[in-house]
Amino acid sequence: MAGSPEAFYKQRLTELDAGHRQNQSYHDRLLLGATVAVLLFAGANVGAFRHALPGWAVGLAAVPAIGLIFPFLKSRRERERLTRSIALYEAGVARVTHQPAKQPQTGEVFRDPAHLYDRDLNILGRDSLFATLATTRTGWGQRALAGSLLVSPSREETLARQEAIRELAPGTQLRQELAMLGSNALQPTAPETFDHWLAEPAAEFPSLLRPLLYVTSSFAGLLLLAWLAGRLPLDTLLPNLAAVLGLQAAVALRYRAKVLPILEATAPLPGQVQILRDGLALLRKQNSAARHLVGLQESCGGADEALADLQKQLFVVEQRKTELFYLPGLVVNAGTHASVRIDRWKRLHGGALRGWIAAFGSFDALSALATYAFEHPENCFPEMLSAEEPATFEATLMTHPLLPNAVANDISLNAGERFYLISGSNMAGKSTLLRAIGLTVVLARAGCPVPARRARLSPLKIGVSLALTDSLTERKSKFLAEVHRLREILLMARRSPALFLIDELFSGTNSSDRLTAAEAVLDELLTTGAIGALSTHDLALTTLATDPRRGVNVHMASPDLDDPLAFDYVLKPGVNTRTNALAFLRLLNLGSA
């Protein structure tokens, strides 16, 4: 592999572009040959019609045209594969060079309005952590990826993910194969499609219905074959066939209310079942040593045979309305046949199908996280501490994972320094630093490498109050929303080791009340063993960190005494004692400043 992810992606693009040009040249030659062959075939037909050529000349002229069909289709499939591969690596180059994605995945469909850090840390949405990581092929992978970012795992789960991501990170060929799943890049795999189908109760067809359908369909087929073979006169065929078809029509009408919903619900499934089946086959063929990957492989045993059986019935559902199969489908009651078998399949394998989808979704999500690891070799896999140890978050030269060329800072929150109280003016970078800490913990819990030279942390739950606003529809002010959020954070911290990140605590009150309330909240949080950081521009709150055994005052400010707005975004010890009101006035061109 080339030295850097960008160099590797560009090398692959060069190779694929060459292959695409070669394929296009071959495809053009096939197209020219097919055109000539069709003209020869047309000429032979004209000659035979005018008796200028013998009849066998038409058949002979058809040979080249027919012979070119399969090479032409194979060439077209190869061109599609090359086009999709080129798009895959172009997207990779865009990511590592920090270009915006053409069609970013936002993950907002997985949003829970009551979540304690999603909106505050930009986990979901445009320009979010999810959008940065979402190189998944399927909707099932997107759902699993969102879960890995939004749900707190145990230390053991995080370590298992780390091991799997380390193993998958070099697997660029595997990721290309994942991207090639499906007949085209836009073929959807919406998680809710299977969810809705599996949630529908079984139709509960009578047990004798299947044998009855087999008998009537077979009898109708035998009657037609006997007539075609000349063994059955037409006057015998018609009444017997009418009786059989009448019985089949009566059965179809009797169960129409059960059959039609099944046919409608399964209409979107064929392509998704094929992607799932191929994806599980790709998962099973990996020579995995990571425990998590081995567990996923073991969980999809028996899937291929069962999904192949489902595909047969879905093929019938797809083809029953085509011109070629419409009449035969009516004769053998294909729709009812398929519905009965699909309903039986769901009763037998529905529970297992949920597990197979979850297994492949996890694999797809792990592959996306491995892509991030591959594209960020400068990141480190953090050391995960035991939950029995005091809550800890320590990172050396940590940067913001969503900002290219972000300024690095050292963070040390542990039993000795329980919290940071970050003072500084607006635009100094306080909120961005809080988000960087939170996002680093989210990445670490997901098993990903984090943007730091070194990191160690406990399996922390996260509670954040950063982006709360007024809500007219809920008749809730920002202050009330903050109170509710802080209550949820306190409840969470009482149950397990927690990290709190709070921006401008109680900014909607006067300075005296703010200090009193903030001290009460902070005391309660520290009593639970939580660690965290608070930001403020109210210097009165800095008294909360006067005891170095509890917390420490730090600040962010411009290092330039003559330009207080020239922020360097570096965390500095102590309280910010400088003001920048005059600089703001100059910025706004107000007053004599």
NUMARBA-382174 format. One record per residue (C-alpha): x, y, z; residue in one letter. Coordinates in nm, 4 decimals, padded with zeros to 6 digits. Layout:
// residues N
X|Y|Z|A
...
***
This chain:
// residues 593
00.0000|00.0000|00.0000|M
00.1145|00.3566|-00.0696|A
00.2472|00.5642|00.2194|G
-00.0671|00.7583|00.3145|S
-00.4415|00.7008|00.2753|P
-00.4588|00.9838|00.0215|E
-00.1729|00.8369|-00.1835|A
-00.3320|00.4917|-00.1719|F
-00.6711|00.6206|-00.2848|Y
-00.5156|00.8169|-00.5700|K
-00.3122|00.5144|-00.6777|Q
-00.6273|00.3020|-00.6880|R
-00.8050|00.5743|-00.8871|L
-00.5245|00.5721|-01.1428|T
-00.5537|00.1937|-01.1792|E
-00.9326|00.2019|-01.1998|L
-00.9338|00.4861|-01.4530|D
-00.7024|00.2814|-01.6749|A
-00.9314|-00.0199|-01.6387|G
-01.2353|00.1931|-01.7153|H
-01.0795|00.3292|-02.0345|R
-00.9843|-00.0224|-02.1426|Q
-01.3354|-00.1478|-02.0697|N
-01.4887|00.1430|-02.2607|Q
-01.2736|00.0633|-02.5650|S
-01.3733|-00.3038|-02.5481|Y
-01.7385|-00.2080|-02.4982|H
-01.7273|00.0197|-02.8033|D
-01.5846|-00.2618|-03.0170|R
-01.8576|-00.4967|-02.8961|L
-02.1193|-00.2351|-02.9767|L
-01.9793|-00.1946|-03.3273|L
-01.9734|-00.5705|-03.3746|G
-02.3300|-00.6008|-03.2464|A
-02.4423|-00.3296|-03.4888|T
-02.2825|-00.5124|-03.7821|V
-02.4300|-00.8443|-03.6648|A
-02.7808|-00.6964|-03.6408|V
-02.7471|-00.5466|-03.9887|L
-02.6336|-00.8831|-04.1268|L
-02.9260|-01.0549|-03.9559|F
-03.1679|-00.7960|-04.0971|A
-03.0166|-00.8359|-04.4429|G
-03.0459|-01.2132|-04.4247|A
-03.4127|-01.1807|-04.3302|N
-03.4746|-00.9490|-04.6258|V
-03.2889|-01.1872|-04.8572|G
-03.4834|-01.4879|-04.7331|A
-03.8120|-01.2977|-04.7643|F
-03.7281|-01.2201|-05.1296|R
-03.6104|-01.5793|-05.1824|H
-03.2613|-01.4529|-05.2654|A
-03.1123|-01.6498|-04.9740|L
-03.1967|-01.9917|-04.8297|P
-03.3750|-02.0104|-04.4938|G
-03.0727|-02.1510|-04.3136|W
-02.8862|-01.8252|-04.3907|A
-03.1132|-01.6446|-04.1427|V
-03.0154|-01.8857|-03.8668|G
-02.6494|-01.8558|-03.9589|L
-02.6692|-01.4749|-03.9529|A
-02.8272|-01.4869|-03.6065|A
-02.5269|-01.6675|-03.4542|V
-02.2946|-01.3624|-03.4283|P
-02.5733|-01.1428|-03.2857|A
-02.6631|-01.4021|-03.0229|I
-02.2969|-01.4733|-02.9492|G
-02.2292|-01.1095|-02.8681|L
-02.5106|-01.0797|-02.6121|I
-02.3250|-01.2352|-02.3177|F
-01.9907|-01.0561|-02.3742|P
-02.1856|-00.7307|-02.4080|F
-02.3727|-00.7862|-02.0798|L
-02.0522|-00.8916|-01.9029|K
-01.8764|-00.5784|-02.0277|S
-02.1636|-00.3620|-01.9052|R
-02.1504|-00.5215|-01.5588|R
-01.7754|-00.4637|-01.5443|E
-01.8236|-00.1000|-01.6425|R
-02.0780|-00.0588|-01.3617|E
-01.8343|-00.2175|-01.1148|R
-01.5521|00.0111|-01.2256|L
-01.7750|00.3199|-01.2104|T
-01.8859|00.2373|-00.8569|R
-01.5278|00.1615|-00.7495|S
-01.4077|00.4943|-00.8875|I
-01.6853|00.6741|-00.6967|A
-01.5806|00.4880|-00.3799|L
-01.2189|00.6026|-00.3989|Y
-01.3105|00.9541|-00.5112|E
-01.5189|00.9810|-00.1935|A
-01.2169|00.8563|00.0020|G
-00.9957|01.1273|-00.1470|V
-01.2624|01.3867|-00.0644|A
-01.2710|01.2743|00.2993|R
-00.8962|01.2738|00.3578|V
-00.8584|01.6128|00.1864|T
-01.1495|01.7564|00.3895|H
-01.3784|01.8244|00.0948|Q
-01.7562|01.8229|00.1592|P
-01.9372|01.5002|00.0740|A
-02.1605|01.5093|-00.2340|K
-02.4458|01.3223|-00.0645|Q
-02.3735|01.3164|00.3100|P
-02.5584|01.0752|00.5346|Q
-02.6997|01.2651|00.8314|T
-02.8482|00.9855|01.0428|G
-03.1238|01.2191|01.1620|E
-03.3788|00.9403|01.1211|V
-03.2198|00.7794|01.4296|F
-03.2514|01.0919|01.6444|R
-03.4066|01.0765|01.9928|D
-03.5150|01.4260|02.1045|P
-03.4487|01.3359|02.4687|A
-03.0908|01.2171|02.4134|H
-02.8388|01.3671|02.6554|L
-02.5672|01.4671|02.4085|Y
-02.6698|01.4071|02.0445|D
-02.7578|01.7648|01.9441|R
-02.5073|01.9261|02.1801|D
-02.2099|01.7346|02.0371|L
-02.3277|01.7210|01.6726|N
-02.3501|01.3425|01.6724|I
-02.6235|01.3304|01.4056|L
-02.7106|01.5768|01.1315|G
-02.5177|01.7639|00.8640|R
-02.1460|01.8169|00.9343|D
-02.1812|01.5749|01.2262|S
-01.9730|01.2896|01.3634|L
-02.2152|01.0446|01.2022|F
-02.1752|01.2167|00.8646|A
-01.7970|01.1909|00.9018|T
-01.8082|00.8183|00.9799|L
-02.1005|00.7007|00.7640|A
-01.9244|00.5099|00.4862|T
-02.1639|00.2209|00.5447|T
-02.3196|00.0433|00.2471|R
-02.6600|-00.0245|00.4003|T
-02.9275|00.1318|00.6151|G
-02.8733|-00.1523|00.8627|W
-02.5124|-00.0414|00.8947|G
-02.6216|00.3193|00.9462|Q
-02.8552|00.2123|01.2258|R
-02.5783|00.0117|01.3941|A
-02.3345|00.3012|01.3524|L
-02.5792|00.5450|01.5112|A
-02.6269|00.3018|01.7986|G
-02.2522|00.2757|01.8574|S
-02.2357|00.6555|01.8873|L
-02.5498|00.7100|02.0952|L
-02.5576|00.4124|02.3343|V
-02.3093|00.3676|02.6197|S
-02.1281|00.0327|02.5873|P
-01.9492|-00.1604|02.8593|S
-01.5698|-00.1608|02.8752|R
-01.5682|-00.5160|02.7388|E
-01.7812|-00.4137|02.4401|E
-01.5509|-00.1210|02.3660|T
-01.2399|-00.3399|02.3819|L
-01.4039|-00.5978|02.1534|A
-01.4853|-00.3241|01.9016|R
-01.1315|-00.1906|01.9231|Q
-00.9936|-00.5348|01.8407|E
-01.2310|-00.5739|01.5458|A
-01.1546|-00.2262|01.4082|I
-00.7791|-00.2867|01.4347|R
-00.8247|-00.6051|01.2318|E
-01.0520|-00.4473|00.9698|L
-00.8642|-00.1177|00.9247|A
-00.6133|-00.2451|00.6618|P
-00.8903|-00.4268|00.4679|G
-00.9375|-00.1903|00.1753|T
-01.0364|-00.4756|-00.0570|Q
-01.3062|-00.5881|00.1863|L
-01.4485|-00.2359|00.1968|R
-01.4562|-00.2258|-00.1828|Q
-01.6467|-00.5561|-00.1890|E
-01.8929|-00.4194|00.0657|L
-01.9468|-00.1103|-00.1469|A
-02.0195|-00.3308|-00.4502|M
-02.3109|-00.5110|-00.2827|L
-02.6366|-00.4758|-00.4741|G
-02.7119|-00.4317|-00.8408|S
-02.6387|-00.0584|-00.8204|N
-02.5032|00.1951|-00.5749|A
-02.8446|00.3523|-00.5153|L
-03.0258|00.0277|-00.4310|Q
-03.1867|00.1082|-00.0952|P
-03.1680|-00.0944|00.2246|T
-03.4009|00.0947|00.4551|A
-03.4054|-00.0677|00.8027|P
-03.7766|-00.0007|00.8437|E
-03.8671|-00.2174|00.5412|T
-03.7888|-00.5421|00.7211|F
-03.9031|-00.3969|01.0533|D
-04.2527|-00.3317|00.9182|H
-04.2730|-00.6690|00.7445|W
-04.1574|-00.8627|01.0505|L
-04.3865|-00.6628|01.2791|A
-04.6954|-00.7709|01.0857|E
-04.8617|-01.0737|01.2495|P
-04.8571|-01.4048|01.0648|A
-05.1528|-01.4641|00.8340|A
-05.2113|-01.8143|00.9756|E
-05.3209|-01.9994|00.6631|F
-05.4852|-02.3409|00.7198|P
-05.2378|-02.6298|00.7191|S
-05.4241|-02.8069|00.4353|L
-05.4049|-02.5067|00.2033|L
-05.0512|-02.5762|00.0802|R
-05.1184|-02.9380|-00.0221|P
-05.4467|-02.8308|-00.1847|L
-05.2658|-02.5669|-00.3908|L
-04.9993|-02.8164|-00.4950|Y
-05.2601|-03.0715|-00.6041|V
-05.4726|-02.8260|-00.8031|T
-05.1740|-02.6568|-00.9650|S
-05.0141|-02.9887|-01.0580|S
-05.3412|-03.1205|-01.1988|F
-05.3893|-02.8048|-01.4098|A
-05.0362|-02.8370|-01.5415|G
-05.0786|-03.2062|-01.6246|L
-05.4011|-03.1355|-01.8118|L
-05.2277|-02.8751|-02.0287|L
-04.9272|-03.1003|-02.0931|L
-05.1507|-03.3905|-02.1897|A
-05.3415|-03.1708|-02.4323|W
-05.0213|-03.0304|-02.5846|L
-04.8880|-03.3839|-02.6263|A
-05.2048|-03.4844|-02.8103|G
-05.3113|-03.7290|-02.5396|R
-05.6158|-03.5301|-02.4306|L
-05.8886|-03.3960|-02.6606|P
-05.9918|-03.0333|-02.6277|L
-06.3467|-03.1177|-02.5264|D
-06.2100|-03.3153|-02.2296|T
-05.9505|-03.0540|-02.1401|L
-06.1818|-02.7546|-02.1201|L
-06.4359|-02.8720|-01.8591|P
-06.1673|-03.0290|-01.6378|N
-05.9419|-02.7259|-01.6627|L
-06.2368|-02.4959|-01.5943|A
-06.3223|-02.6943|-01.2817|A
-05.9650|-02.6783|-01.1523|V
-05.9295|-02.3087|-01.2308|L
-06.2653|-02.2398|-01.0710|G
-06.1506|-02.4141|-00.7537|L
-05.8268|-02.2155|-00.7587|Q
-06.0182|-01.8910|-00.8132|A
-06.2435|-01.9722|-00.5183|A
-05.9383|-02.0364|-00.2985|V
-05.7737|-01.7138|-00.4180|A
-06.0878|-01.5113|-00.3452|L
-06.1317|-01.6781|-00.0066|R
-05.7822|-01.5774|00.1092|Y
-05.7455|-01.2590|-00.0933|R
-05.7607|-01.0381|00.2170|A
-05.4602|-01.2226|00.3607|K
-05.2657|-01.2676|00.0377|V
-05.2700|-00.9097|-00.0940|L
-05.1047|-00.7506|00.2145|P
-04.8292|-01.0132|00.1975|I
-04.7671|-00.9445|-00.1709|L
-04.7588|-00.5679|-00.1107|E
-04.5325|-00.5914|00.1949|A
-04.2801|-00.8149|00.0198|T
-04.2581|-00.6081|-00.3004|A
-03.9550|-00.4028|-00.1775|P
-03.7721|-00.7049|-00.0317|L
-03.6025|-00.8896|-00.3227|P
-03.3088|-00.6533|-00.3743|G
-03.2572|-00.6100|-00.0009|Q
-03.2594|-00.9849|00.0622|V
-02.9928|-01.0266|-00.2068|Q
-02.7746|-00.7590|-00.0455|I
-02.8214|-00.9186|00.2968|L
-02.7409|-01.2658|00.1661|R
-02.4292|-01.1489|-00.0192|D
-02.3227|-00.9353|00.2763|G
-02.3523|-01.2250|00.5201|L
-02.1527|-01.4427|00.2793|A
-01.8831|-01.1735|00.2788|L
-01.8857|-01.1681|00.6591|L
-01.8602|-01.5473|00.6857|R
-01.5649|-01.5771|00.4482|K
-01.3447|-01.3437|00.6556|Q
-01.0592|-01.5197|00.8326|N
-01.1253|-01.3309|01.1546|S
-00.9392|-01.3537|01.4820|A
-01.1166|-01.0674|01.6605|A
-01.3683|-01.2046|01.9110|R
-01.6429|-00.9653|01.8082|H
-01.6133|-01.0585|01.4401|L
-01.6057|-01.4303|01.5205|V
-01.9227|-01.3844|01.7250|G
-02.0934|-01.2096|01.4334|L
-01.9910|-01.4926|01.2003|Q
-02.1297|-01.7539|01.4379|E
-02.4590|-01.5673|01.4716|S
-02.5444|-01.5978|01.1012|C
-02.5297|-01.9759|01.0697|G
-02.7991|-02.1193|00.8425|G
-02.8738|-01.7791|00.6922|A
-02.7684|-01.8552|00.3352|D
-02.9961|-02.1553|00.2854|E
-03.2935|-01.9861|00.4503|A
-03.2514|-01.6616|00.2553|L
-03.2116|-01.8565|-00.0699|A
-03.5492|-02.0197|-00.0024|D
-03.7066|-01.6789|00.0645|L
-03.5569|-01.5433|-00.2569|Q
-03.7298|-01.8156|-00.4599|K
-04.0684|-01.7055|-00.3326|Q
-03.9871|-01.3376|-00.3790|L
-03.8870|-01.4148|-00.7384|F
-04.2338|-01.5592|-00.7956|V
-04.3897|-01.2442|-00.6469|V
-04.1759|-01.0278|-00.8772|E
-04.2428|-01.2272|-01.1948|Q
-04.6105|-01.3092|-01.1543|R
-04.7200|-00.9828|-01.3209|K
-04.4732|-00.9873|-01.6103|T
-04.6013|-01.0632|-01.9602|E
-04.4131|-01.3916|-01.9810|L
-04.5372|-01.5375|-01.6523|F
-04.8779|-01.3731|-01.6107|Y
-05.0948|-01.6486|-01.7627|L
-04.8928|-01.9413|-01.6198|P
-04.9064|-01.7644|-01.2839|G
-05.2850|-01.7517|-01.2989|L
-05.3044|-02.1195|-01.3903|V
-05.0944|-02.2329|-01.0936|V
-05.2226|-01.9629|-00.8530|N
-04.8661|-01.8374|-00.8098|A
-04.9490|-01.5383|-00.5887|G
-05.1368|-01.7439|-00.3303|T
-04.8716|-02.0170|-00.3440|H
-04.5924|-01.7685|-00.2789|A
-04.7845|-01.5878|-00.0036|S
-04.8463|-01.9098|00.1878|V
-04.4803|-02.0078|00.1660|R
-04.3569|-01.6587|00.2566|I
-04.5884|-01.6511|00.5582|D
-04.4575|-01.9902|00.6691|R
-04.0982|-01.8736|00.6141|W
-04.1549|-01.5696|00.8335|K
-04.2961|-01.7831|01.1138|R
-03.9959|-02.0184|01.0939|L
-03.7140|-01.7684|01.0397|H
-03.8465|-01.4241|01.1377|G
-03.6635|-01.4189|01.4706|G
-03.3410|-01.5395|01.3113|A
-03.3750|-01.2800|01.0342|L
-03.3663|-01.0002|01.2911|R
-03.0417|-01.1445|01.4237|G
-02.8900|-01.1780|01.0747|W
-02.9769|-00.8173|00.9926|I
-02.8271|-00.7003|01.3229|A
-02.5107|-00.9050|01.2613|A
-02.4548|-00.7666|00.9142|F
-02.5443|-00.4146|01.0293|G
-02.2787|-00.4397|01.3017|S
-02.0262|-00.5674|01.0467|F
-02.1097|-00.2827|00.8089|D
-02.0767|-00.0272|01.0909|A
-01.7453|-00.1742|01.2074|L
-01.6179|-00.1502|00.8505|S
-01.7109|00.2202|00.8463|A
-01.5302|00.2774|01.1766|L
-01.2319|00.0854|01.0367|A
-01.2357|00.3206|00.7371|T
-01.2031|00.6132|00.9783|Y
-00.9144|00.4364|01.1546|A
-00.7418|00.3713|00.8209|F
-00.7835|00.7335|00.7104|E
-00.6516|00.8754|01.0402|H
-00.3236|00.6933|01.1097|P
-00.2163|00.9835|01.3335|E
-00.4921|00.8977|01.5833|N
-00.4371|00.6622|01.8763|C
-00.6441|00.3800|02.0216|F
-00.7139|00.4885|02.3805|P
-00.6452|00.2819|02.6885|E
-00.9770|00.1824|02.8447|M
-00.9653|00.1768|03.2244|L
-01.1734|-00.0420|03.4511|S
-01.5106|00.0868|03.5687|A
-01.3963|00.0191|03.9269|E
-01.1241|00.2843|03.9017|E
-01.2045|00.6522|03.9646|P
-01.3563|00.8256|03.6641|A
-01.0786|00.9439|03.4334|T
-01.0322|01.1219|03.1019|F
-00.6776|01.2049|03.0011|E
-00.5633|01.3007|02.6517|A
-00.2354|01.4403|02.5236|T
-00.2483|01.6764|02.2243|L
-00.6203|01.6173|02.1723|M
-00.7872|01.7897|01.8775|T
-01.1463|01.8298|01.7588|H
-01.2345|01.5287|01.5372|P
-01.4596|01.7317|01.3055|L
-01.2265|02.0265|01.2452|L
-00.9286|01.9922|01.0104|P
-00.6062|02.1433|01.1444|N
-00.7620|02.1945|01.4879|A
-00.5460|02.3245|01.7740|V
-00.4303|02.0515|02.0138|A
-00.4750|02.0677|02.3914|N
-00.3846|01.8452|02.6841|D
-00.6754|01.7398|02.9066|I
-00.6442|01.5700|03.2457|S
-00.9621|01.4963|03.4411|L
-00.9184|01.2403|03.7183|N
-00.9372|01.1854|04.0926|A
-00.6870|01.4685|04.1458|G
-00.8515|01.7232|03.9154|E
-01.2212|01.6427|03.9008|R
-01.3303|01.9269|03.6754|F
-01.2132|02.2187|03.4648|Y
-01.3772|02.5577|03.5019|L
-01.2971|02.7252|03.1710|I
-01.3259|03.1042|03.1656|S
-01.2885|03.3288|02.8647|G
-01.4804|03.5553|02.6348|S
-01.7104|03.4612|02.3497|N
-01.5347|03.3133|02.0441|M
-01.2339|03.2072|02.2535|A
-01.3074|02.8385|02.1865|G
-01.4593|02.7219|02.5163|K
-01.7649|02.5484|02.3672|S
-01.5563|02.3956|02.0884|T
-01.3189|02.2484|02.3461|L
-01.6093|02.1003|02.5415|L
-01.7388|01.9404|02.2214|R
-01.3926|01.8077|02.1391|A
-01.3771|01.6341|02.4776|I
-01.7244|01.4850|02.4350|G
-01.6657|01.3686|02.0767|L
-01.3360|01.2093|02.1763|T
-01.5144|01.0060|02.4432|V
-01.7868|00.9046|02.1945|V
-01.5246|00.7869|01.9442|L
-01.3357|00.5994|02.2146|A
-01.6481|00.4187|02.3362|R
-01.7273|00.3141|01.9779|A
-01.3865|00.1445|01.9591|G
-01.2344|00.4049|01.7260|C
-00.8944|00.5673|01.7481|P
-00.9204|00.9200|01.8844|V
-00.7550|01.2457|01.7691|P
-00.4785|01.2557|02.0287|A
-00.1200|01.1402|02.0696|R
-00.2165|00.9426|02.3787|R
-00.5440|00.8886|02.5658|A
-00.6797|00.6899|02.8577|R
-01.0307|00.6979|02.9961|L
-01.2937|00.5173|03.1972|S
-01.6102|00.3713|03.0397|P
-01.7934|00.6996|03.0888|L
-02.1526|00.7928|03.0292|K
-02.1940|01.1416|02.8878|I
-02.4250|01.4260|02.9861|G
-02.4014|01.7562|02.8007|V
-02.5687|02.0964|02.8250|S
-02.4327|02.2973|02.5344|L
-02.6954|02.3732|02.2727|A
-03.0222|02.4164|02.4596|L
-03.2731|02.6695|02.3279|T
-03.6199|02.8026|02.4002|D
-03.9084|02.5880|02.2755|S
-04.2327|02.7702|02.1942|L
-04.4164|02.4473|02.1102|T
-04.3265|02.2927|02.4460|E
-04.3634|02.6276|02.6278|R
-04.0188|02.5744|02.7754|K
-03.7607|02.8511|02.8183|S
-03.3895|02.7890|02.7747|K
-03.3470|02.8169|03.1520|F
-03.6154|02.5551|03.2174|L
-03.4704|02.3296|02.9467|A
-03.1320|02.3598|03.1180|E
-03.2798|02.2678|03.4565|V
-03.4428|01.9580|03.3072|H
-03.1204|01.8593|03.1317|R
-02.9144|01.9007|03.4494|L
-03.1612|01.6837|03.6382|R
-03.1169|01.4088|03.3762|E
-02.7390|01.4412|03.3983|I
-02.7520|01.4085|03.7770|L
-02.9719|01.0988|03.7566|L
-02.7317|00.9449|03.5059|M
-02.4243|01.0275|03.7165|A
-02.5741|00.8569|04.0221|R
-02.5964|00.5284|03.8311|R
-02.2527|00.5001|03.6672|S
-01.9236|00.6852|03.6025|P
-02.0086|00.9994|03.4091|A
-01.8595|01.2907|03.2193|L
-02.0452|01.6230|03.2355|F
-01.9878|01.9074|02.9894|L
-02.1787|02.2272|03.0649|I
-02.1590|02.5565|02.8781|D
-02.2525|02.8818|03.0559|E
-02.4271|02.7201|03.3518|L
-02.7482|02.9031|03.4522|F
-02.6758|03.1967|03.2236|S
-03.0386|03.3099|03.2543|G
-03.0042|03.4180|03.6201|T
-02.8242|03.6965|03.8064|N
-02.4643|03.6394|03.9096|S
-02.5390|03.5728|04.2784|S
-02.8164|03.3189|04.2189|D
-02.6113|03.1667|03.9408|R
-02.3170|03.1031|04.1719|L
-02.5359|02.9504|04.4437|T
-02.7206|02.7190|04.2037|A
-02.4052|02.6234|04.0152|A
-02.2275|02.5323|04.3385|E
-02.5163|02.3074|04.4439|A
-02.5251|02.1279|04.1081|V
-02.1480|02.0884|04.0976|L
-02.1330|01.9528|04.4537|D
-02.3965|01.6931|04.3682|E
-02.2128|01.5893|04.0510|L
-01.8827|01.5525|04.2332|L
-02.0515|01.3505|04.5073|T
-02.1432|01.0889|04.2458|T
-01.7795|01.0588|04.1356|G
-01.8370|01.2310|03.8021|A
-01.5737|01.4334|03.6201|I
-01.6214|01.7081|03.3642|G
-01.5804|02.0639|03.2505|A
-01.7817|02.3844|03.2728|L
-01.7341|02.7014|03.0732|S
-01.8254|03.0554|03.1731|T
-01.7553|03.4191|03.0998|H
-01.8852|03.5117|03.4479|D
-01.5731|03.5418|03.6632|L
-01.7812|03.5024|03.9802|A
-01.8139|03.1313|03.9005|L
-01.4381|03.0818|03.9036|T
-01.4543|03.0629|04.2841|T
-01.6013|02.7146|04.2372|L
-01.2548|02.5870|04.1449|A
-01.0514|02.7419|04.4244|T
-00.9935|02.4014|04.5879|D
-00.7371|02.2263|04.3636|P
-00.8417|01.8870|04.5030|R
-01.1805|01.9341|04.3384|R
-01.1245|02.1366|04.0266|G
-00.8949|02.3728|03.8493|V
-00.9411|02.7087|03.6809|N
-00.8245|02.7278|03.3207|V
-00.8979|02.9804|03.0504|H
-00.8852|03.0519|02.6787|M
-00.7811|03.3952|02.5550|A
-00.5737|03.5756|02.2958|S
-00.1990|03.5752|02.3684|P
-00.1714|03.9163|02.2000|D
-00.2198|04.2004|02.4481|L
-00.2841|04.4441|02.1655|D
-00.5409|04.2246|01.9901|D
-00.7724|04.0463|02.2363|P
-00.9625|03.8831|01.9484|L
-00.6561|03.7022|01.8075|A
-00.7507|03.3759|01.9777|F
-00.5081|03.0839|01.9617|D
-00.7571|02.8313|02.1127|Y
-00.4926|02.7009|02.3531|V
-00.6004|02.6071|02.7060|L
-00.4073|02.8105|02.9643|K
-00.3888|02.7781|03.3448|P
-00.5691|03.0165|03.5759|G
-00.8589|03.2581|03.5404|V
-00.9064|03.4852|03.2409|N
-00.8573|03.8408|03.3650|T
-00.8663|04.0242|03.0347|R
-01.1651|04.1896|02.8689|T
-01.2357|04.2484|02.5015|N
-01.5380|04.4809|02.5048|A
-01.3473|04.7602|02.3300|L
-01.2266|04.5168|02.0663|A
-01.5858|04.4126|01.9988|F
-01.6850|04.7780|01.9587|L
-01.4048|04.8294|01.7086|R
-01.5184|04.5150|01.5262|L
-01.8706|04.6586|01.5023|L
-01.7408|05.0068|01.4159|N
-01.9303|05.1566|01.7096|L
-01.8472|05.4438|01.9401|G
-01.5167|05.6210|01.9668|S
-01.3369|05.2913|02.0255|A
***
